[in-house]
Amino acid sequence: MIAYQEGQTIPILTVGQTGGSTLLQIAIEAARSADRPVVHLVFQRDYLDDYDAFLRQLCIEITDQLGKEDQVIEFWKKNQHRLLRDRCTNYLKQFLPALGEPKLLLAMDEVDILIDSDFGSDFFGMLRSWHNNRATAGSLFKRLDLAFVTSIEPHKWLGSRMESAFNVGDIVELKDFTMDEIRNLSLAYGFNFDLTRLGELMNLVGGHPALIQAALHRIFKSQTTLERIVTRVKGEHDPFSAHLASLFGLLRDNDELRNGLKEIIRKGDTEERVFHKLRKLGLAQREGNQIILRCRLYLDYFRSQLNV
């Protein structure tokens, strides 16, 4: 549980299906339970070709969620001489004094989608400036808390770490389960599996939280056994089939990702941006100087499906 405090910046670094969005929701609920205003933004690909439109829509969304009167278009016209990030910053500053004592939590999910935009660096620099401004006496940004989820540190694409909002604050990095965590979860389900058999499960799916959970839940429902799972006995109760089919569906019509996955299987490498997208899906990871698939289950499945 995240204990909500004032004046925080919380970057949540995660990969596919390790619970980043869930942890962000915990922070949101903690803020709301403390009667603090919250704006929850889930970034999508809308307006990624137009920074002006993106920031205007961001301000409109903040206005709507705070229940304030929409003055974005009028404010934008009056401040045409200012930089876009300054317009957004000054627009937000209008609301902070009006909130009174409670501090505003701005919670953002999927922010690293902006890496593919032309303005990602400027946007993340704006977030960093909001964080830095808290150090100034009397700054309104002491009334603002930031929490956001990203699948990887975007400064690797965006240049200077000094402009990154992802290497400051109370960084939370979500990782795959360790063997001890897998055993503890299995015990919580009421199982006392042999460590050798649990090791076989980990050898198959790594520490992938969603896959570990799917396996244990299917066993708990008495629809299969751990032995059948680790030996990959196929059947209607395979806990991974729907997950694998969903991932393959995402790749089927995406030549870039499909070819990138083939490159990883064949030679342990692919373009950095393609790797980032596959990592975001939870499919690939870096190990030393190589890029590999996240677990043996993925390697076996996609070798077969892609005829590699």
FIVOFI-886644 format. One record per residue (C-alpha): residue number from 1; residue in one letter; x, y, z. Coordinates in Angstrom, 1 decimal, decimal comma. Layout:
N
<num: NUM | residu: a | x: X | y: Y | z: Z>
...
//
This chain:
308
<num: 1 | residu: m | x: 0,0 | y: 0,0 | z: 0,0>
<num: 2 | residu: i | x: 1,3 | y: 3,5 | z: -0,9>
<num: 3 | residu: a | x: 0,7 | y: 5,9 | z: 1,9>
<num: 4 | residu: y | x: -0,4 | y: 9,1 | z: 0,3>
<num: 5 | residu: q | x: 1,8 | y: 12,1 | z: 1,3>
<num: 6 | residu: e | x: 2,1 | y: 15,7 | z: 0,2>
<num: 7 | residu: g | x: 4,5 | y: 17,0 | z: -2,4>
<num: 8 | residu: q | x: 5,5 | y: 13,7 | z: -3,9>
<num: 9 | residu: t | x: 6,6 | y: 12,5 | z: -7,4>
<num: 10 | residu: i | x: 6,1 | y: 8,8 | z: -7,8>
<num: 11 | residu: p | x: 7,4 | y: 7,3 | z: -11,1>
<num: 12 | residu: i | x: 6,2 | y: 3,6 | z: -11,3>
<num: 13 | residu: l | x: 8,6 | y: 1,7 | z: -13,6>
<num: 14 | residu: t | x: 7,1 | y: -1,5 | z: -14,9>
<num: 15 | residu: v | x: 6,8 | y: -4,0 | z: -17,8>
<num: 16 | residu: g | x: 3,8 | y: -5,6 | z: -19,2>
<num: 17 | residu: q | x: 1,4 | y: -7,1 | z: -16,6>
<num: 18 | residu: t | x: 3,5 | y: -6,5 | z: -13,5>
<num: 19 | residu: g | x: 0,8 | y: -4,4 | z: -11,8>
<num: 20 | residu: g | x: 1,8 | y: -0,8 | z: -12,6>
<num: 21 | residu: s | x: -1,7 | y: 0,3 | z: -13,4>
<num: 22 | residu: t | x: -3,0 | y: -1,5 | z: -10,3>
<num: 23 | residu: l | x: -0,4 | y: 0,3 | z: -8,1>
<num: 24 | residu: l | x: -1,4 | y: 3,6 | z: -9,6>
<num: 25 | residu: q | x: -5,0 | y: 2,9 | z: -8,7>
<num: 26 | residu: i | x: -3,9 | y: 2,2 | z: -5,1>
<num: 27 | residu: a | x: -2,3 | y: 5,7 | z: -5,0>
<num: 28 | residu: i | x: -5,5 | y: 7,2 | z: -6,4>
<num: 29 | residu: e | x: -7,7 | y: 5,5 | z: -3,9>
<num: 30 | residu: a | x: -5,4 | y: 6,5 | z: -1,0>
<num: 31 | residu: a | x: -5,6 | y: 10,1 | z: -2,2>
<num: 32 | residu: r | x: -9,4 | y: 9,9 | z: -2,4>
<num: 33 | residu: s | x: -9,7 | y: 8,3 | z: 1,0>
<num: 34 | residu: a | x: -7,9 | y: 11,4 | z: 2,3>
<num: 35 | residu: d | x: -10,5 | y: 13,6 | z: 0,6>
<num: 36 | residu: r | x: -7,9 | y: 14,9 | z: -1,9>
<num: 37 | residu: p | x: -8,8 | y: 15,9 | z: -5,5>
<num: 38 | residu: v | x: -7,5 | y: 13,5 | z: -8,2>
<num: 39 | residu: v | x: -7,1 | y: 13,8 | z: -11,9>
<num: 40 | residu: h | x: -6,6 | y: 10,4 | z: -13,6>
<num: 41 | residu: l | x: -5,3 | y: 10,4 | z: -17,1>
<num: 42 | residu: v | x: -4,7 | y: 7,4 | z: -19,3>
<num: 43 | residu: f | x: -2,6 | y: 8,5 | z: -22,3>
<num: 44 | residu: q | x: -3,6 | y: 7,2 | z: -25,7>
<num: 45 | residu: r | x: -2,5 | y: 7,9 | z: -29,3>
<num: 46 | residu: d | x: -4,9 | y: 10,8 | z: -29,8>
<num: 47 | residu: y | x: -3,3 | y: 14,1 | z: -30,7>
<num: 48 | residu: l | x: 0,2 | y: 12,6 | z: -30,8>
<num: 49 | residu: d | x: 0,8 | y: 14,5 | z: -34,1>
<num: 50 | residu: d | x: -0,1 | y: 17,9 | z: -32,6>
<num: 51 | residu: y | x: 1,5 | y: 19,1 | z: -29,4>
<num: 52 | residu: d | x: -0,8 | y: 22,1 | z: -29,2>
<num: 53 | residu: a | x: -3,9 | y: 20,0 | z: -29,5>
<num: 54 | residu: f | x: -2,5 | y: 17,4 | z: -27,0>
<num: 55 | residu: l | x: -1,8 | y: 20,0 | z: -24,3>
<num: 56 | residu: r | x: -5,2 | y: 21,7 | z: -24,8>
<num: 57 | residu: q | x: -7,0 | y: 18,4 | z: -24,5>
<num: 58 | residu: l | x: -4,9 | y: 17,6 | z: -21,4>
<num: 59 | residu: c | x: -6,1 | y: 20,9 | z: -19,8>
<num: 60 | residu: i | x: -9,7 | y: 20,2 | z: -20,8>
<num: 61 | residu: e | x: -9,5 | y: 16,8 | z: -19,2>
<num: 62 | residu: i | x: -8,1 | y: 18,3 | z: -16,0>
<num: 63 | residu: t | x: -10,8 | y: 21,0 | z: -16,0>
<num: 64 | residu: d | x: -13,6 | y: 18,4 | z: -16,4>
<num: 65 | residu: q | x: -12,3 | y: 16,0 | z: -13,7>
<num: 66 | residu: l | x: -12,0 | y: 18,9 | z: -11,2>
<num: 67 | residu: g | x: -15,5 | y: 20,1 | z: -12,1>
<num: 68 | residu: k | x: -14,4 | y: 23,5 | z: -13,1>
<num: 69 | residu: e | x: -15,6 | y: 25,8 | z: -15,9>
<num: 70 | residu: d | x: -13,9 | y: 25,1 | z: -19,2>
<num: 71 | residu: q | x: -11,8 | y: 28,2 | z: -20,1>
<num: 72 | residu: v | x: -9,1 | y: 26,4 | z: -22,1>
<num: 73 | residu: i | x: -9,8 | y: 27,9 | z: -25,6>
<num: 74 | residu: e | x: -10,1 | y: 31,4 | z: -24,2>
<num: 75 | residu: f | x: -6,9 | y: 31,0 | z: -22,1>
<num: 76 | residu: w | x: -5,0 | y: 29,6 | z: -25,0>
<num: 77 | residu: k | x: -5,9 | y: 32,6 | z: -27,2>
<num: 78 | residu: k | x: -4,8 | y: 35,1 | z: -24,5>
<num: 79 | residu: n | x: -1,5 | y: 33,3 | z: -24,1>
<num: 80 | residu: q | x: -0,5 | y: 32,7 | z: -27,7>
<num: 81 | residu: h | x: 2,8 | y: 34,5 | z: -27,1>
<num: 82 | residu: r | x: 3,9 | y: 31,9 | z: -24,6>
<num: 83 | residu: l | x: 5,5 | y: 28,5 | z: -25,2>
<num: 84 | residu: l | x: 3,0 | y: 25,6 | z: -25,2>
<num: 85 | residu: r | x: 4,5 | y: 24,1 | z: -22,1>
<num: 86 | residu: d | x: 4,2 | y: 27,5 | z: -20,3>
<num: 87 | residu: r | x: 0,6 | y: 27,8 | z: -21,3>
<num: 88 | residu: c | x: -0,2 | y: 24,4 | z: -19,9>
<num: 89 | residu: t | x: 1,8 | y: 25,1 | z: -16,7>
<num: 90 | residu: n | x: 0,1 | y: 28,5 | z: -16,1>
<num: 91 | residu: y | x: -3,4 | y: 27,1 | z: -16,8>
<num: 92 | residu: l | x: -2,8 | y: 24,4 | z: -14,2>
<num: 93 | residu: k | x: -1,6 | y: 27,0 | z: -11,7>
<num: 94 | residu: q | x: -5,0 | y: 28,7 | z: -11,9>
<num: 95 | residu: f | x: -6,6 | y: 25,7 | z: -10,1>
<num: 96 | residu: l | x: -4,1 | y: 25,0 | z: -7,4>
<num: 97 | residu: p | x: -4,9 | y: 27,9 | z: -5,1>
<num: 98 | residu: a | x: -8,7 | y: 27,3 | z: -5,5>
<num: 99 | residu: l | x: -8,4 | y: 23,8 | z: -4,1>
<num: 100 | residu: g | x: -7,7 | y: 25,1 | z: -0,7>
<num: 101 | residu: e | x: -5,8 | y: 22,9 | z: 1,7>
<num: 102 | residu: p | x: -6,1 | y: 19,5 | z: -0,2>
<num: 103 | residu: k | x: -3,3 | y: 18,8 | z: -2,6>
<num: 104 | residu: l | x: -4,1 | y: 17,7 | z: -6,2>
<num: 105 | residu: l | x: -2,9 | y: 14,3 | z: -7,3>
<num: 106 | residu: l | x: -2,2 | y: 14,1 | z: -11,0>
<num: 107 | residu: a | x: -2,1 | y: 10,4 | z: -11,8>
<num: 108 | residu: m | x: -1,0 | y: 9,4 | z: -15,3>
<num: 109 | residu: d | x: -0,9 | y: 6,0 | z: -17,0>
<num: 110 | residu: e | x: 0,7 | y: 4,9 | z: -20,2>
<num: 111 | residu: v | x: 2,9 | y: 8,1 | z: -20,3>
<num: 112 | residu: d | x: 5,6 | y: 6,4 | z: -22,3>
<num: 113 | residu: i | x: 3,4 | y: 6,3 | z: -25,3>
<num: 114 | residu: l | x: 4,7 | y: 9,9 | z: -25,8>
<num: 115 | residu: i | x: 8,1 | y: 8,6 | z: -26,6>
<num: 116 | residu: d | x: 6,9 | y: 8,0 | z: -30,2>
<num: 117 | residu: s | x: 5,8 | y: 11,7 | z: -30,5>
<num: 118 | residu: d | x: 7,9 | y: 14,6 | z: -31,6>
<num: 119 | residu: f | x: 7,2 | y: 16,5 | z: -28,3>
<num: 120 | residu: g | x: 7,8 | y: 13,8 | z: -25,7>
<num: 121 | residu: s | x: 11,1 | y: 15,4 | z: -24,5>
<num: 122 | residu: d | x: 9,4 | y: 18,7 | z: -24,0>
<num: 123 | residu: f | x: 6,4 | y: 17,2 | z: -22,1>
<num: 124 | residu: f | x: 8,6 | y: 15,2 | z: -19,8>
<num: 125 | residu: g | x: 10,7 | y: 18,3 | z: -19,3>
<num: 126 | residu: m | x: 7,6 | y: 20,1 | z: -18,2>
<num: 127 | residu: l | x: 6,8 | y: 17,4 | z: -15,6>
<num: 128 | residu: r | x: 10,4 | y: 17,7 | z: -14,3>
<num: 129 | residu: s | x: 10,0 | y: 21,5 | z: -14,0>
<num: 130 | residu: w | x: 6,8 | y: 21,0 | z: -11,9>
<num: 131 | residu: h | x: 8,7 | y: 18,7 | z: -9,6>
<num: 132 | residu: n | x: 11,7 | y: 21,1 | z: -9,3>
<num: 133 | residu: n | x: 9,4 | y: 24,1 | z: -8,7>
<num: 134 | residu: r | x: 8,4 | y: 22,6 | z: -5,4>
<num: 135 | residu: a | x: 11,7 | y: 23,6 | z: -4,0>
<num: 136 | residu: t | x: 10,9 | y: 27,3 | z: -4,5>
<num: 137 | residu: a | x: 9,4 | y: 29,1 | z: -1,4>
<num: 138 | residu: g | x: 5,7 | y: 29,7 | z: -1,8>
<num: 139 | residu: s | x: 5,5 | y: 27,7 | z: -5,0>
<num: 140 | residu: l | x: 2,0 | y: 26,6 | z: -6,0>
<num: 141 | residu: f | x: 3,5 | y: 23,3 | z: -7,1>
<num: 142 | residu: k | x: 3,8 | y: 22,2 | z: -3,5>
<num: 143 | residu: r | x: 0,0 | y: 21,7 | z: -3,9>
<num: 144 | residu: l | x: 0,6 | y: 19,2 | z: -6,7>
<num: 145 | residu: d | x: 1,6 | y: 15,5 | z: -6,5>
<num: 146 | residu: l | x: 2,6 | y: 13,5 | z: -9,5>
<num: 147 | residu: a | x: 2,3 | y: 9,7 | z: -10,0>
<num: 148 | residu: f | x: 2,8 | y: 8,0 | z: -13,4>
<num: 149 | residu: v | x: 3,3 | y: 4,6 | z: -14,9>
<num: 150 | residu: t | x: 5,9 | y: 3,9 | z: -17,6>
<num: 151 | residu: s | x: 7,3 | y: 0,6 | z: -19,0>
<num: 152 | residu: i | x: 10,9 | y: 1,9 | z: -19,2>
<num: 153 | residu: e | x: 13,0 | y: 4,9 | z: -18,3>
<num: 154 | residu: p | x: 12,2 | y: 7,3 | z: -21,2>
<num: 155 | residu: h | x: 15,4 | y: 9,3 | z: -20,7>
<num: 156 | residu: k | x: 17,1 | y: 6,6 | z: -22,7>
<num: 157 | residu: w | x: 15,3 | y: 8,1 | z: -25,8>
<num: 158 | residu: l | x: 14,8 | y: 11,7 | z: -24,6>
<num: 159 | residu: g | x: 18,3 | y: 12,9 | z: -23,9>
<num: 160 | residu: s | x: 19,5 | y: 14,5 | z: -20,7>
<num: 161 | residu: r | x: 18,6 | y: 12,9 | z: -17,4>
<num: 162 | residu: m | x: 18,3 | y: 16,4 | z: -16,0>
<num: 163 | residu: e | x: 15,2 | y: 16,9 | z: -18,1>
<num: 164 | residu: s | x: 13,7 | y: 13,5 | z: -17,2>
<num: 165 | residu: a | x: 10,8 | y: 13,2 | z: -14,8>
<num: 166 | residu: f | x: 11,6 | y: 9,5 | z: -14,3>
<num: 167 | residu: n | x: 14,8 | y: 9,7 | z: -12,2>
<num: 168 | residu: v | x: 13,4 | y: 11,8 | z: -9,4>
<num: 169 | residu: g | x: 11,0 | y: 11,3 | z: -6,5>
<num: 170 | residu: d | x: 10,0 | y: 8,1 | z: -4,8>
<num: 171 | residu: i | x: 10,7 | y: 5,7 | z: -7,7>
<num: 172 | residu: v | x: 8,8 | y: 2,4 | z: -7,5>
<num: 173 | residu: e | x: 10,2 | y: -0,3 | z: -9,8>
<num: 174 | residu: l | x: 8,0 | y: -3,4 | z: -10,3>
<num: 175 | residu: k | x: 9,8 | y: -6,6 | z: -11,2>
<num: 176 | residu: d | x: 9,1 | y: -10,2 | z: -11,8>
<num: 177 | residu: f | x: 8,5 | y: -12,5 | z: -8,9>
<num: 178 | residu: t | x: 11,4 | y: -14,2 | z: -7,2>
<num: 179 | residu: m | x: 11,3 | y: -17,9 | z: -6,2>
<num: 180 | residu: d | x: 10,5 | y: -16,9 | z: -2,6>
<num: 181 | residu: e | x: 7,6 | y: -14,7 | z: -3,8>
<num: 182 | residu: i | x: 6,2 | y: -17,5 | z: -6,0>
<num: 183 | residu: r | x: 6,4 | y: -19,9 | z: -3,1>
<num: 184 | residu: n | x: 4,6 | y: -17,4 | z: -0,8>
<num: 185 | residu: l | x: 1,9 | y: -16,9 | z: -3,3>
<num: 186 | residu: s | x: 1,4 | y: -20,7 | z: -3,7>
<num: 187 | residu: l | x: 1,2 | y: -21,0 | z: 0,1>
<num: 188 | residu: a | x: -1,4 | y: -18,3 | z: 0,1>
<num: 189 | residu: y | x: -3,5 | y: -20,5 | z: -2,3>
<num: 190 | residu: g | x: -3,1 | y: -23,3 | z: 0,2>
<num: 191 | residu: f | x: -0,6 | y: -25,3 | z: -1,8>
<num: 192 | residu: n | x: 2,7 | y: -26,7 | z: -0,4>
<num: 193 | residu: f | x: 4,4 | y: -27,6 | z: -3,7>
<num: 194 | residu: d | x: 7,8 | y: -29,2 | z: -3,8>
<num: 195 | residu: l | x: 10,4 | y: -26,5 | z: -4,6>
<num: 196 | residu: t | x: 11,7 | y: -28,5 | z: -7,5>
<num: 197 | residu: r | x: 8,2 | y: -28,4 | z: -9,2>
<num: 198 | residu: l | x: 7,9 | y: -24,7 | z: -8,5>
<num: 199 | residu: g | x: 11,3 | y: -24,3 | z: -10,0>
<num: 200 | residu: e | x: 10,0 | y: -26,0 | z: -13,2>
<num: 201 | residu: l | x: 7,1 | y: -23,5 | z: -13,3>
<num: 202 | residu: m | x: 9,6 | y: -20,7 | z: -12,9>
<num: 203 | residu: n | x: 11,8 | y: -22,2 | z: -15,6>
<num: 204 | residu: l | x: 8,7 | y: -22,1 | z: -17,9>
<num: 205 | residu: v | x: 7,3 | y: -18,7 | z: -17,2>
<num: 206 | residu: g | x: 10,1 | y: -16,9 | z: -15,4>
<num: 207 | residu: g | x: 8,7 | y: -14,7 | z: -12,6>
<num: 208 | residu: h | x: 5,9 | y: -13,3 | z: -14,8>
<num: 209 | residu: p | x: 3,3 | y: -12,3 | z: -12,2>
<num: 210 | residu: a | x: 0,3 | y: -12,7 | z: -14,5>
<num: 211 | residu: l | x: 1,3 | y: -16,1 | z: -15,7>
<num: 212 | residu: i | x: 2,2 | y: -17,4 | z: -12,2>
<num: 213 | residu: q | x: -1,2 | y: -16,1 | z: -11,0>
<num: 214 | residu: a | x: -3,0 | y: -17,7 | z: -13,9>
<num: 215 | residu: a | x: -1,4 | y: -21,1 | z: -13,2>
<num: 216 | residu: l | x: -2,1 | y: -21,1 | z: -9,5>
<num: 217 | residu: h | x: -5,6 | y: -19,9 | z: -10,0>
<num: 218 | residu: r | x: -6,4 | y: -22,6 | z: -12,5>
<num: 219 | residu: i | x: -5,0 | y: -25,3 | z: -10,1>
<num: 220 | residu: f | x: -7,0 | y: -23,8 | z: -7,3>
<num: 221 | residu: k | x: -10,1 | y: -24,2 | z: -9,4>
<num: 222 | residu: s | x: -9,2 | y: -27,9 | z: -9,8>
<num: 223 | residu: q | x: -9,1 | y: -27,5 | z: -13,5>
<num: 224 | residu: t | x: -5,5 | y: -28,8 | z: -14,0>
<num: 225 | residu: t | x: -2,4 | y: -29,8 | z: -12,0>
<num: 226 | residu: l | x: 1,0 | y: -28,2 | z: -11,7>
<num: 227 | residu: e | x: 2,5 | y: -31,2 | z: -13,3>
<num: 228 | residu: r | x: 0,3 | y: -30,9 | z: -16,4>
<num: 229 | residu: i | x: 1,2 | y: -27,2 | z: -16,6>
<num: 230 | residu: v | x: 5,0 | y: -27,5 | z: -16,4>
<num: 231 | residu: t | x: 5,0 | y: -30,4 | z: -18,9>
<num: 232 | residu: r | x: 2,7 | y: -28,4 | z: -21,2>
<num: 233 | residu: v | x: 0,0 | y: -30,9 | z: -21,5>
<num: 234 | residu: k | x: -2,3 | y: -29,2 | z: -24,0>
<num: 235 | residu: g | x: -6,0 | y: -29,1 | z: -23,4>
<num: 236 | residu: e | x: -9,0 | y: -26,8 | z: -22,7>
<num: 237 | residu: h | x: -7,7 | y: -26,0 | z: -19,2>
<num: 238 | residu: d | x: -4,3 | y: -24,7 | z: -20,3>
<num: 239 | residu: p | x: -4,0 | y: -21,5 | z: -18,2>
<num: 240 | residu: f | x: -1,9 | y: -19,7 | z: -20,7>
<num: 241 | residu: s | x: -3,7 | y: -20,3 | z: -24,0>
<num: 242 | residu: a | x: -5,9 | y: -17,2 | z: -24,0>
<num: 243 | residu: h | x: -3,0 | y: -15,0 | z: -23,0>
<num: 244 | residu: l | x: -0,8 | y: -16,4 | z: -25,7>
<num: 245 | residu: a | x: -3,5 | y: -16,1 | z: -28,3>
<num: 246 | residu: s | x: -4,1 | y: -12,5 | z: -27,3>
<num: 247 | residu: l | x: -0,4 | y: -11,6 | z: -27,7>
<num: 248 | residu: f | x: -0,3 | y: -13,3 | z: -31,1>
<num: 249 | residu: g | x: -3,3 | y: -11,4 | z: -32,2>
<num: 250 | residu: l | x: -1,4 | y: -8,1 | z: -31,4>
<num: 251 | residu: l | x: 1,5 | y: -9,3 | z: -33,6>
<num: 252 | residu: r | x: -0,5 | y: -10,8 | z: -36,4>
<num: 253 | residu: d | x: -1,2 | y: -7,4 | z: -38,1>
<num: 254 | residu: n | x: 1,9 | y: -5,6 | z: -36,9>
<num: 255 | residu: d | x: 4,8 | y: -6,3 | z: -39,2>
<num: 256 | residu: e | x: 7,3 | y: -4,2 | z: -37,2>
<num: 257 | residu: l | x: 6,7 | y: -6,1 | z: -33,9>
<num: 258 | residu: r | x: 6,4 | y: -9,5 | z: -35,6>
<num: 259 | residu: n | x: 9,7 | y: -9,0 | z: -37,5>
<num: 260 | residu: g | x: 11,3 | y: -7,6 | z: -34,4>
<num: 261 | residu: l | x: 10,3 | y: -10,7 | z: -32,4>
<num: 262 | residu: k | x: 11,8 | y: -12,9 | z: -35,2>
<num: 263 | residu: e | x: 15,0 | y: -11,0 | z: -35,0>
<num: 264 | residu: i | x: 15,2 | y: -11,5 | z: -31,3>
<num: 265 | residu: i | x: 14,6 | y: -15,2 | z: -31,6>
<num: 266 | residu: r | x: 17,2 | y: -15,6 | z: -34,4>
<num: 267 | residu: k | x: 20,0 | y: -13,3 | z: -33,3>
<num: 268 | residu: g | x: 19,2 | y: -11,8 | z: -29,9>
<num: 269 | residu: d | x: 18,8 | y: -8,3 | z: -31,1>
<num: 270 | residu: t | x: 16,4 | y: -5,8 | z: -32,8>
<num: 271 | residu: e | x: 16,0 | y: -2,0 | z: -33,1>
<num: 272 | residu: e | x: 15,9 | y: -0,2 | z: -29,8>
<num: 273 | residu: r | x: 12,4 | y: 1,3 | z: -30,4>
<num: 274 | residu: v | x: 11,0 | y: -2,1 | z: -31,4>
<num: 275 | residu: f | x: 12,5 | y: -3,6 | z: -28,3>
<num: 276 | residu: h | x: 10,9 | y: -1,0 | z: -26,2>
<num: 277 | residu: k | x: 7,5 | y: -1,8 | z: -27,7>
<num: 278 | residu: l | x: 8,0 | y: -5,5 | z: -27,2>
<num: 279 | residu: r | x: 9,2 | y: -4,9 | z: -23,6>
<num: 280 | residu: k | x: 6,1 | y: -2,8 | z: -22,9>
<num: 281 | residu: l | x: 4,0 | y: -5,8 | z: -24,0>
<num: 282 | residu: g | x: 6,0 | y: -7,9 | z: -21,5>
<num: 283 | residu: l | x: 7,4 | y: -10,0 | z: -24,3>
<num: 284 | residu: a | x: 11,1 | y: -9,1 | z: -24,3>
<num: 285 | residu: q | x: 13,9 | y: -8,1 | z: -21,9>
<num: 286 | residu: r | x: 17,5 | y: -7,3 | z: -22,0>
<num: 287 | residu: e | x: 20,0 | y: -9,8 | z: -20,5>
<num: 288 | residu: g | x: 23,6 | y: -8,6 | z: -20,7>
<num: 289 | residu: n | x: 24,3 | y: -7,5 | z: -24,3>
<num: 290 | residu: q | x: 21,5 | y: -9,6 | z: -25,7>
<num: 291 | residu: i | x: 17,7 | y: -9,1 | z: -26,1>
<num: 292 | residu: i | x: 15,8 | y: -12,2 | z: -25,3>
<num: 293 | residu: l | x: 12,1 | y: -13,3 | z: -24,9>
<num: 294 | residu: r | x: 10,9 | y: -12,9 | z: -21,4>
<num: 295 | residu: c | x: 10,4 | y: -16,6 | z: -20,7>
<num: 296 | residu: r | x: 10,7 | y: -20,0 | z: -22,3>
<num: 297 | residu: l | x: 6,9 | y: -20,2 | z: -22,7>
<num: 298 | residu: y | x: 7,0 | y: -17,3 | z: -25,1>
<num: 299 | residu: l | x: 10,1 | y: -18,6 | z: -26,9>
<num: 300 | residu: d | x: 8,5 | y: -22,0 | z: -27,5>
<num: 301 | residu: y | x: 5,2 | y: -20,5 | z: -28,5>
<num: 302 | residu: f | x: 6,4 | y: -17,8 | z: -30,9>
<num: 303 | residu: r | x: 9,0 | y: -20,0 | z: -32,5>
<num: 304 | residu: s | x: 6,2 | y: -22,3 | z: -33,5>
<num: 305 | residu: q | x: 3,7 | y: -19,6 | z: -34,5>
<num: 306 | residu: l | x: 6,2 | y: -17,5 | z: -36,5>
<num: 307 | residu: n | x: 8,0 | y: -20,5 | z: -38,0>
<num: 308 | residu: v | x: 11,4 | y: -19,3 | z: -36,8>
//
